[in-house]
């Protein structure tokens, strides 16, 4: 083989390794070690890491405007890693990441047997912050429960908003019933991120707190928290669309239509390429609520129908279409939003968006929980 061919193949290999370093920097690598007593029960390292990562994936699957690193199992080789191992180039990716100034998030967890239970020692390493050390105890040998808890608490160090969002989502779908625990977690995450000066996480957490206040029937507190959410300069356009539309929802509820118009326009401007798949339907719902508040029922119905075209499984859009048709037809009696038959499927709820969690009557200036799964 001549030198040109060798050089060409070497360049390809280096290019692939460099690409692997860049791709790996956008992931969150998880490594889990297990004690012999857990391995003897049949749970080996690979399934343990799968359980850990699956819990993280459950959290990241909830619709959100905030990006998060994707979890990857440390013991599962990438294509380049599989090539690198027999060539003894295992350390090349890390070296290239150091060279390029890339620093992926790493979660290293070791499970230990202590007395009659288990303990998990976790180190979370991420760029710009000192490593975070966690020690979690479990009173028995239920390794799966400890793995899931360790996943949640580790991820709270990386993306506290997404962990809190998952708890709120569980509250909304009925799998969790203690709203006070969700509030306590939200307040704790806000306090911690105030110390870390993470404006993006902090502003999103205040927005989430405003939704919680609405669930607690404290509209005044929701207004104050939403004002705080919009006061930080570090928020991206996508979360700012949430803040604007939630502000419009509250302004319509208060009868301040001038402010509602401003906030609706601001939300539309911030949401052209929103990462939440069904978000365009909620843009139309907000336009419909504003038209309804202004007394334009026909226009409001058109907007709600457009929302339904964009997201046919959107339960809120279905309710609003039936509600407005009832009002326009002049049928006697009040419309009951719960009177619609249960749909076979629901569009995913967006927990941080008030128009997804609640229904509003803009004329009566009242709101209620939307039908949720």
URKA-V839051 format. One record per residue. N is the residue number from 1. RES is the residue in three letters. PHI is phi in whole degrees, -180 to 180 (999 if undefined). OMEGA is omega as a letter, one per 20 degrees, with the letter a starting at -180 (* if undefined). D_LAST is the distance of its C-alpha to the last C-alpha in Angstrom with 2 decimals. Layout:
N;RES;PHI;OMEGA;D_LAST / N;RES;PHI;OMEGA;D_LAST
This chain:
1;UNK;999;a;64.19 / 2;UNK;-78;a;65.47 / 3;UNK;-66;r;64.43 / 4;UNK;-64;r;62.64 / 5;UNK;-65;r;60.33 / 6;UNK;-61;r;59.73 / 7;UNK;-63;r;58.98 / 8;UNK;-64;r;56.63 / 9;UNK;-65;r;54.69 / 10;UNK;-64;r;54.66 / 11;UNK;-65;r;53.27 / 12;UNK;-61;a;50.46 / 13;UNK;-61;r;49.65 / 14;UNK;-65;r;49.72 / 15;UNK;-64;r;47.52 / 16;UNK;-65;r;44.94 / 17;UNK;-64;r;45.13 / 18;UNK;-65;r;44.76 / 19;UNK;-63;r;41.72 / 20;UNK;-63;r;40.19 / 21;UNK;-64;a;40.94 / 22;UNK;-68;a;39.19 / 23;UNK;-62;a;36.08 / 24;UNK;-65;a;35.92 / 25;UNK;-71;r;36.17 / 26;UNK;-97;a;32.72 / 27;UNK;-118;r;31.12 / 28;UNK;-118;a;30.57 / 29;UNK;-85;a;32.66 / 30;UNK;-118;r;31.74 / 31;UNK;-126;a;34.45 / 32;UNK;-131;r;34.12 / 33;UNK;-108;a;37.08 / 34;UNK;-124;r;37.00 / 35;UNK;-77;a;39.60 / 36;UNK;-57;a;41.48 / 37;UNK;-64;r;39.91 / 38;UNK;-76;r;36.42 / 39;UNK;-65;r;37.86 / 40;UNK;-66;r;39.67 / 41;UNK;-78;r;36.42 / 42;UNK;109;a;35.51 / 43;UNK;-96;r;33.38 / 44;UNK;-96;a;35.29 / 45;UNK;-62;a;34.94 / 46;UNK;-61;r;33.14 / 47;UNK;-63;r;30.21 / 48;UNK;-62;r;30.04 / 49;UNK;-67;r;29.77 / 50;UNK;-62;r;27.08 / 51;UNK;-63;a;24.98 / 52;UNK;-61;a;25.74 / 53;UNK;-70;r;24.89 / 54;UNK;-63;r;21.68 / 55;UNK;-65;r;20.41 / 56;UNK;-64;a;21.59 / 57;UNK;-65;r;19.93 / 58;UNK;-62;a;16.49 / 59;UNK;-69;a;17.21 / 60;UNK;-75;a;18.71 / 61;UNK;-77;a;15.98 / 62;UNK;-75;a;13.77 / 63;UNK;-55;a;14.87 / 64;UNK;-155;r;17.90 / 65;UNK;-87;a;21.25 / 66;UNK;-94;r;23.28 / 67;UNK;-72;r;24.84 / 68;UNK;-138;r;25.19 / 69;UNK;-69;r;27.60 / 70;UNK;-84;a;26.39 / 71;UNK;-72;r;27.08 / 72;UNK;-137;a;29.81 / 73;UNK;-74;a;31.31 / 74;UNK;-64;a;34.87 / 75;UNK;-81;r;36.39 / 76;UNK;-91;a;35.08 / 77;UNK;-72;r;37.80 / 78;UNK;-79;r;37.45 / 79;UNK;-60;r;39.77 / 80;UNK;-68;r;42.29 / 81;UNK;-62;r;41.97 / 82;UNK;-66;r;42.87 / 83;UNK;-73;a;45.92 / 84;UNK;-73;a;46.85 / 85;UNK;-61;r;46.95 / 86;UNK;-68;r;49.98 / 87;UNK;-88;r;51.68 / 88;UNK;58;r;51.19 / 89;UNK;-114;a;49.46 / 90;UNK;-58;a;46.48 / 91;UNK;-86;a;47.21 / 92;UNK;-66;a;47.59 / 93;UNK;-60;r;44.00 / 94;UNK;-63;r;44.09 / 95;UNK;-65;r;47.54 / 96;UNK;-68;r;46.50 / 97;UNK;-62;r;43.51 / 98;UNK;-63;a;46.04 / 99;UNK;-64;a;48.36 / 100;UNK;-84;a;45.76 / 101;UNK;75;r;44.43 / 102;UNK;-95;a;41.00 / 103;UNK;-143;r;39.17 / 104;UNK;-68;r;35.96 / 105;UNK;-83;a;33.76 / 106;UNK;-126;r;34.61 / 107;UNK;-117;r;32.99 / 108;UNK;-114;a;35.45 / 109;UNK;-127;r;34.48 / 110;UNK;-130;r;36.77 / 111;UNK;-97;a;35.89 / 112;UNK;-125;r;38.75 / 113;UNK;-89;r;39.56 / 114;UNK;-133;a;40.63 / 115;UNK;50;a;42.00 / 116;UNK;-96;a;39.40 / 117;UNK;-127;a;36.41 / 118;UNK;-128;r;35.40 / 119;UNK;-136;r;35.55 / 120;UNK;-114;r;34.17 / 121;UNK;-102;a;36.33 / 122;UNK;-127;r;34.57 / 123;UNK;-121;r;36.18 / 124;UNK;-109;a;34.20 / 125;UNK;-114;r;36.52 / 126;UNK;-147;a;35.72 / 127;UNK;-60;r;37.98 / 128;UNK;82;a;39.47 / 129;UNK;-135;r;38.53 / 130;UNK;-67;r;40.30 / 131;UNK;-55;r;38.73 / 132;UNK;-104;a;36.31 / 133;UNK;-107;r;36.98 / 134;UNK;-122;r;34.39 / 135;UNK;-128;a;35.22 / 136;UNK;-120;a;32.48 / 137;UNK;-112;r;33.41 / 138;UNK;-136;a;31.81 / 139;UNK;-75;a;33.51 / 140;UNK;-138;a;33.47 / 141;UNK;-97;r;33.54 / 142;UNK;-79;a;29.81 / 143;UNK;-67;a;30.17 / 144;UNK;-65;r;26.63 / 145;UNK;-62;r;25.17 / 146;UNK;-68;r;27.84 / 147;UNK;-62;a;27.17 / 148;UNK;-66;r;23.49 / 149;UNK;-65;r;24.53 / 150;UNK;-62;r;27.38 / 151;UNK;-62;a;25.20 / 152;UNK;-64;a;23.01 / 153;UNK;-73;r;26.13 / 154;UNK;-69;a;28.14 / 155;UNK;-68;r;25.64 / 156;UNK;-64;r;25.56 / 157;UNK;-76;a;29.23 / 158;UNK;-95;a;28.53 / 159;UNK;-139;a;25.38 / 160;UNK;-59;r;24.51 / 161;UNK;-63;a;22.15 / 162;UNK;-68;r;19.94 / 163;UNK;-68;r;19.88 / 164;UNK;-67;r;19.00 / 165;UNK;-60;r;16.24 / 166;UNK;-64;r;14.73 / 167;UNK;-66;r;15.04 / 168;UNK;-65;r;13.38 / 169;UNK;-61;r;10.37 / 170;UNK;-64;r;10.35 / 171;UNK;-65;a;10.77 / 172;UNK;-72;a;7.86 / 173;UNK;-89;r;5.28 / 174;UNK;90;r;7.76 / 175;UNK;-78;r;10.04 / 176;UNK;-130;a;12.61 / 177;UNK;-117;a;13.89 / 178;UNK;-98;a;17.11 / 179;UNK;-67;a;16.93 / 180;UNK;-65;r;20.70 / 181;UNK;-69;r;20.65 / 182;UNK;-66;r;18.58 / 183;UNK;-64;a;21.12 / 184;UNK;-62;r;23.99 / 185;UNK;-64;a;23.02 / 186;UNK;-62;r;22.69 / 187;UNK;-62;r;26.06 / 188;UNK;-66;r;27.64 / 189;UNK;-68;r;26.66 / 190;UNK;-64;a;27.99 / 191;UNK;-63;a;31.19 / 192;UNK;-67;a;31.72 / 193;UNK;-76;r;31.29 / 194;UNK;-67;r;33.65 / 195;UNK;-76;a;36.25 / 196;UNK;-87;r;35.55 / 197;UNK;59;r;35.70 / 198;UNK;-96;a;32.73 / 199;UNK;-63;a;32.04 / 200;UNK;-64;r;29.20 / 201;UNK;-66;a;27.15 / 202;UNK;-65;a;28.26 / 203;UNK;-65;r;27.41 / 204;UNK;-65;r;23.88 / 205;UNK;-67;r;23.44 / 206;UNK;-65;r;24.76 / 207;UNK;-62;r;22.31 / 208;UNK;-64;r;19.44 / 209;UNK;-61;r;21.34 / 210;UNK;-67;r;21.39 / 211;UNK;-67;r;17.59 / 212;UNK;-61;r;17.84 / 213;UNK;-64;r;20.65 / 214;UNK;-66;r;18.67 / 215;UNK;-64;r;16.15 / 216;UNK;-90;a;19.46 / 217;UNK;61;r;20.79 / 218;UNK;-116;a;23.63 / 219;UNK;-66;r;24.02 / 220;UNK;-60;r;27.53 / 221;UNK;-66;r;26.51 / 222;UNK;-61;r;23.84 / 223;UNK;-62;a;26.71 / 224;UNK;-65;a;28.97 / 225;UNK;-69;r;26.62 / 226;UNK;-69;r;25.84 / 227;UNK;-63;r;29.60 / 228;UNK;-67;r;30.12 / 229;UNK;-58;a;27.58 / 230;UNK;-85;a;29.70 / 231;UNK;-90;a;32.98 / 232;UNK;-98;a;33.12 / 233;UNK;-82;a;34.86 / 234;UNK;-88;a;33.29 / 235;UNK;-77;r;29.95 / 236;UNK;-82;r;29.41 / 237;UNK;-61;a;28.84 / 238;UNK;-60;r;25.18 / 239;UNK;-65;r;24.17 / 240;UNK;-65;r;26.61 / 241;UNK;-64;r;24.64 / 242;UNK;-61;a;21.69 / 243;UNK;-60;a;24.28 / 244;UNK;-67;a;25.80 / 245;UNK;-69;r;22.75 / 246;UNK;-65;r;21.51 / 247;UNK;-63;r;25.11 / 248;UNK;-64;r;25.15 / 249;UNK;-59;a;22.05 / 250;UNK;-71;a;23.97 / 251;UNK;-68;r;27.24 / 252;UNK;-63;r;26.03 / 253;UNK;-62;r;24.74 / 254;UNK;-85;a;28.26 / 255;UNK;82;r;30.03 / 256;UNK;-92;a;31.64 / 257;UNK;-73;r;31.36 / 258;UNK;-62;r;34.06 / 259;UNK;-67;r;32.19 / 260;UNK;-63;r;28.94 / 261;UNK;-64;a;30.89 / 262;UNK;-62;a;32.25 / 263;UNK;-70;r;28.95 / 264;UNK;-64;r;27.27 / 265;UNK;-62;r;30.28 / 266;UNK;-66;r;30.09 / 267;UNK;-66;r;26.46 / 268;UNK;-63;a;27.36 / 269;UNK;-65;a;30.42 / 270;UNK;-92;a;28.56 / 271;UNK;-125;r;25.93 / 272;UNK;-63;a;27.92 / 273;UNK;-122;a;26.87 / 274;UNK;-72;a;23.65 / 275;UNK;-72;r;22.19 / 276;UNK;-80;a;18.50 / 277;UNK;-60;a;18.12 / 278;UNK;-94;a;16.20 / 279;UNK;-62;r;18.20 / 280;UNK;-56;r;20.72 / 281;UNK;-66;a;18.31 / 282;UNK;-73;r;17.82 / 283;UNK;-60;r;21.62 / 284;UNK;-68;r;21.99 / 285;UNK;-61;r;19.52 / 286;UNK;-66;r;21.71 / 287;UNK;-63;r;24.79 / 288;UNK;-67;r;23.54 / 289;UNK;-62;r;22.86 / 290;UNK;-66;r;26.35 / 291;UNK;-62;r;27.99 / 292;UNK;-63;r;26.42 / 293;UNK;-63;r;27.73 / 294;UNK;-84;r;31.08 / 295;UNK;87;a;31.23 / 296;UNK;-101;a;30.82 / 297;UNK;-68;r;28.30 / 298;UNK;-63;r;29.38 / 299;UNK;-65;r;28.99 / 300;UNK;-61;r;25.59 / 301;UNK;-62;r;24.50 / 302;UNK;-61;r;26.02 / 303;UNK;-64;a;24.14 / 304;UNK;-67;r;20.73 / 305;UNK;-67;r;21.79 / 306;UNK;-64;r;22.83 / 307;UNK;-62;a;19.43 / 308;UNK;-69;r;17.98 / 309;UNK;-65;a;20.81 / 310;UNK;-74;a;19.99 / 311;UNK;-146;a;16.29 / 312;UNK;-58;a;15.86 / 313;UNK;-94;a;12.10 / 314;UNK;-74;a;11.67 / 315;UNK;-64;a;9.89 / 316;UNK;-64;r;12.03 / 317;UNK;-64;r;15.09 / 318;UNK;-60;a;14.62 / 319;UNK;-64;a;14.57 / 320;UNK;-64;r;17.55 / 321;UNK;-62;r;19.51 / 322;UNK;-65;a;19.35 / 323;UNK;-64;a;20.15 / 324;UNK;-69;r;23.12 / 325;UNK;-62;r;24.41 / 326;UNK;-62;a;24.51 / 327;UNK;-67;a;26.49 / 328;UNK;-68;a;28.80 / 329;UNK;-72;a;29.62 / 330;UNK;77;r;30.80 / 331;UNK;-63;a;29.11 / 332;UNK;-70;r;29.77 / 333;UNK;86;r;27.29 / 334;UNK;-84;r;24.38 / 335;UNK;-82;r;21.22 / 336;UNK;-104;a;18.13 / 337;UNK;-57;a;14.99 / 338;UNK;-85;a;13.07 / 339;UNK;-79;r;15.64 / 340;UNK;-69;r;14.17 / 341;UNK;-63;a;13.26 / 342;UNK;-63;r;9.80 / 343;UNK;-75;r;9.89 / 344;UNK;-71;a;10.45 / 345;UNK;-143;r;8.90 / 346;UNK;-122;r;7.23 / 347;UNK;-71;a;9.55 / 348;UNK;-56;r;8.97 / 349;UNK;-68;r;8.52 / 350;UNK;-105;a;12.10 / 351;UNK;-60;a;12.23 / 352;UNK;-87;a;15.96 / 353;UNK;-112;a;15.95 / 354;UNK;-59;a;15.96 / 355;UNK;-71;r;15.49 / 356;UNK;-90;a;12.06 / 357;UNK;-85;a;11.02 / 358;UNK;-126;r;13.13 / 359;UNK;-106;r;14.72 / 360;UNK;-129;r;18.51 / 361;UNK;-100;a;21.33 / 362;UNK;-65;r;24.18 / 363;UNK;-77;r;26.83 / 364;UNK;-81;a;26.05 / 365;UNK;56;r;24.98 / 366;UNK;-131;r;22.00 / 367;UNK;-137;r;18.41 / 368;UNK;-152;r;15.26 / 369;UNK;-62;r;11.71 / 370;UNK;-77;r;9.73 / 371;UNK;-63;a;6.99 / 372;UNK;-122;r;3.75 / 373;UNK;-64;*;0.00
